[in-house]
């Protein structure tokens, strides 16, 4: 069975047309529009989840199903989840953000996280092909391979691998996770991880950019200025290269296998 990304979780094709660079520019514009919507909405240095959700809706050219909640997961303070409906089609997004435990509002010092997570939303909406890959991680028995692969992704992608030996361990761990999975599942998982890491790099850059912008516009909101997030410590680029090499090898093996099966029929 082919599970789908519903209209409520993607933009129509006319908004997604163009090269990767053009869609990147569109995502930049959406993110900038959202920032301009929220930058003057902080009261006593905080903004409510309800206000954030309202401003997200106002920033998007088409109404989409996006829910903003408080984050309950440590140490991942912000998160975007794609939520399936009863038929396992991806139907909506949930953004989880850190809040003050008393006011239940988002502090200006968490602007980085808020803008980081919004950028994920913009990237998903403008790249339905990538979002569809997540739907492809459901199997016909409705076992959620997406959940399994995401938990593994979280565990491995954020380890601060530095040395060649540590990066070799990263590769070995990826190969271990892929054991006993079909070629189709392997390719879907690897493509999904590769895109997610590219997405993370962009989101971290955006978070740092808009945190700095808000500090310059409203310096009085910040008694202490948070340091920019040093995402280079996660070595995403090195990990992307490893995943791309495994993906290329997997695709080559699949093509050779397909070629052999065709020859056997002939």
N, C-alpha and C positions, 0 to 999 in steps of 0.2 A: 504494500500500500504506500502511496505517496502522500506524505503529510505536507501541509501547505502553510505558508505565511499569509494570513488573512489581510484584507485591505486595511483593517484597523491597526496593523503593525507595519505598514510600509507605505511609501509614497507611490502614486501612479507613475507609470513609465515615462510620461512626458516630463516629469520633474527629475527623473533619474538618468536622463539621456546625457551622453557625452563621455569623454575620456575620464580616466582616473583623476587626472589633474583638474578637470572641470568639476567633477563631483566633489573633489577636495575643496575647491573654491566655494562651491555652494554650501558645504558644511561649515566653512569658515564664516560665511555670511550669516548662516543660521545661528551659530554660536555667538557671533558678535551682536546679533539682534537680541538674543536672550540676555546677554550681559547688560545691554542698554536698557532692557526692561526692568532688571532687578537692581541695578547699581545704586539707585536712589530710594530703594524700598526698605532699607535697614532702619529699624527703630530701636534705639538704645543698643545698637550694634548687632541686632538680630533680625532675622526674617522668618516668617512662619512657613510651615510646609504647605499650607493651603495657598498662601501667596505665591510660592514657588511653582506649584502646579498650575495656578491661573496664568502665571507669566510664561510658562512653557507652552501652554495652549495658544497664547497670544502670539508667540514667536514663530509658530509653525504655519505654513501656508495651507495646510489641510488638517482637519481635526483628527487626532489619533488617540488611541486608548493608552494613556500614560498615567500611572498612579505614583504619587510621591509619599513615601513612608519614612519613619525613623529607622536607622540602622540598628540591628540587634546583634551583628556579627563582629567579633574581635579576632584579629587586628585589622580586618578589611573594613575600614570605616565607611566607605562608599561602595555601592554596587548597583549594577543594572541587571535585572533578570528578565528573560523573555518567558512569558507565561502561556502555557497551552490551554485550550478550552477542553470540553469533555470529549471531543473527538481527536485530541492531541494535535490540533492545528495551532500554530503560534498566533495568539490573538491580541496580546497586550504586553506592555512593559511596566515593570515596577522599578522605580529609582529609590534606593535607600540611602539616606544621608544621616550623618551624625548630628545629634541635637543636644542641647543643654538639658541635663536630667531634671531640672526644675521647671524651666520655661517651655521645654519641648520645642524650641526653635533652633534654627541653624545660625551659628555665630559667624560674623564676618571673617573670622580667622579660618573658617572652613570653606571660603569661597573657592579655593583651589579644588576641593573635592566636588563641590557642586558643579563647577564648570567642567571638570574632568568627566563626570558622569553624564552631563548633558551632551558633551561631544560624542560619547558612545551612542547616545540616542540618535543624534544627527547622522552619524556614520551608518548606523543600522537602517534608518529610514531611507537614506539616499543610495544604499547598496543592497537592494533586496536579494541579489544573487548570493551575497555572503550570509544574509539572514536565513535564506532558504537552506543553506548548508547545515544550519543548526536544526531545522526541521527534518533534514535528511538523517539526523542522528537518532531519530526514533526508528525502531524496527517494527516488523509486522506484528510482533507480540506486544507492542507498546512498552517494551522495556526502555527505559530512558537512558540510552547510551550517552546522550548529551550531559546528563547529570554526572554519570561516571567519569566521563572525559573531563568535565569541568572541575570536578574535585581533584583529579590527578593534575590537571593544568595548574590549578591554584598551588598545589603542593610543590610542583617542579619549577614552574616558570618564575616564581618569586624567590627561589633559592639564590643566594649571592655567589654563584659559581665564578671563580676567578682563574684558577690554574688550569692548564690543559688536562690534568688528571680529573679535576672536578667536572669539566665540560664533557670529558669522556664518560664519566658516571651519569651525567645528564642524558647523553645519547643512549647508553645502555638501559637506563630506566625507561626511556621512551619506547625502545624496542621491546622491553619486557611487557609494557602495557599493551602493545599492539599484538602480542602473541595470541594465537587462536582466534583472531578476528579475520573476517573476510577481506579481500582486497578492496572492495567497495567501502567497507567500514574504515579500514586503514586510511584510505585516501580522503574520505570525508573528515575524519578526526584530524589528520595532519593539515589539511587545508584550513580547517576551522581554527586550529591552534596558530597557524601562521598568520591568518588574518587578525586574530585576537591580539597577537603581539604587536603587529603593525598599528592596530587600533590603540593599544596601550601607549605606545610611543607618542602618537598624536595627542592623545588625551592628557598625558603628563605635560607635554609642551603647552597645551592650552591652559591647563590648570595653573601652571607657573605664570604664564602670560597675564591671565586675568586677575590672579591674586595681586600681582604687582600693579596692574592698572587700578584696581579698587583702592589699594594703599595710596596711590598718588592722587586719586580723586577725593577720597575721604580719609585723610591721615588720622583724624581724631577718633576713627573707629578702632584704631589699633594701639593699644598700650604697648604691646610687643608685636613686632612683625615676624611672622613665621618665615623660616628659611625656605627657599625653593626646594622642591622635592628632587633629590639626586637619584633619578631613575636609572642612570647608567650603571648603578650598582647591581642591577638585575641582569645585565649583559644580554638584553633582548636581541640585539643584532647578531651576536654570536649564536644564540639559540635558534634564531630564525634560519641562519645558514645551515645549522645541523638538521633542522626539520625539513628544509628544502632539499637537502641531499637525500634524506630518508624517503621523502616524497617522490623524488625523481627515480630512485631505485625501485620503489614500489610500483610506480606507473610502468617502468620498463619491464619489470617482471610480469605484470598483468598483461601487457601487450604481447610479450613473448608467449605467454600461456595461451592467449587468445589465438595467436598465429598458429601455434601447434595444434590447437583444437580444430581450426579450419583445415589445416593440412591433413589431419587424420580423417576428416569427412571426405576430402577429395581422394 
